[in-house]
Amino acid sequence: MNQGKRLNTNVPRNFYVTSACINCDQCRQIAPHTFSEVTNLSAVTNQPNEYHEVIKAFYALISCPTGAIGSEQKDGLSTAIQDFPLPIIDNIFYCGFTSRHSWGASSYLILHPEGNWLIDSPRWSPQLVKRIEEMGGIKYIFLTRQDDVADANKYAKRFQSERFIHALEKGSQPDAEHVIQGMHSIQWHPDYKFIMVPGHTKGHMVLLYRNKYLFSGDHLAWDNERNGLSALRDVCWFSWKAQAESMERLAEEKFEWILPGHGNRVFLSQLEMKNAMVKLIEEMKS
């Protein structure tokens, strides 16, 4: 159900954004044709007409953490709900259904023959739970940091999942099954490497999957406006110096995809990624 007042920055007709918007950017990432930033909030600047545009607008509506997106007509909404989690690449999916408690952070599902992984958590949704159940459930939940745990405890209870979180972040999940200590990387499984990246928070971790996909939390993302990588300095809560040092260590790893909690996803070749990381580190240290 929508909350707040319909913003006058929306163009007329079906889809609209209300004053409940927290400018998390999810809708602009999902449906950039429809949504834009106007005076520090999202707004509908182009009404979708084609079917694929309408469905993406509904994906944004479903994913909004505060229910700030509305539509006068609901045709297509039920279909859009059934599409979640949305495929990204290979066996990796975007969960949608973001939470106000994590300021609209993205979460992801990896389908794996030895058990599926949830990276960070969406808000609790019976529809999403049903779909994940059909996809094999959740064996592990990897939590990059304390601010984006959302409803991880509910998903863990429902699927009997084992949660991973760093000891310095465990206040948000005090009963987590696996509490990671220290600052050394851990090769938990041939496919999964836990990398400690203090900076955004003191115990921030990222997950490197198959030396190709980096689930980066709030440590690293792509910035469309600057056409480059970003370390999200405005939301660095612990230490920018520590985050720069963490970035240097991370640059030694091989990966091609960045899948962040906040910010845009990106694919670059290993060489392009290496060069982009070097450029970012230089900027962070300047």
Buried (B, 14 or more C-beta within 10 A) or exposed (E): EBEBEBBEBBEEEBBBBBEBBBBBBBBBBBBBBBBBBBEEBBBBBBBBEEEEBBBBBBBBBBBBBBBBBBBEEEEBBEEBBEBBBBEBEEBBBBBBBBBBBBBBBBBBBBBBEEBBBBBBBBBBBEEBBEBBEEBBBBBBBBBBBBBBBBBBBBBBEBBEBBBBBBEBBBEBBEEBEBBBEEBEBBEBBEBBBBBBBBBBBBBBBBBBBBBBBBBBBBBBBBBBEEEEBBBBEEEBEBBBEBBBBBBBEBBEBEBBBBBBBBBBBBBBEEEEBBEBBBEBBEBBEE
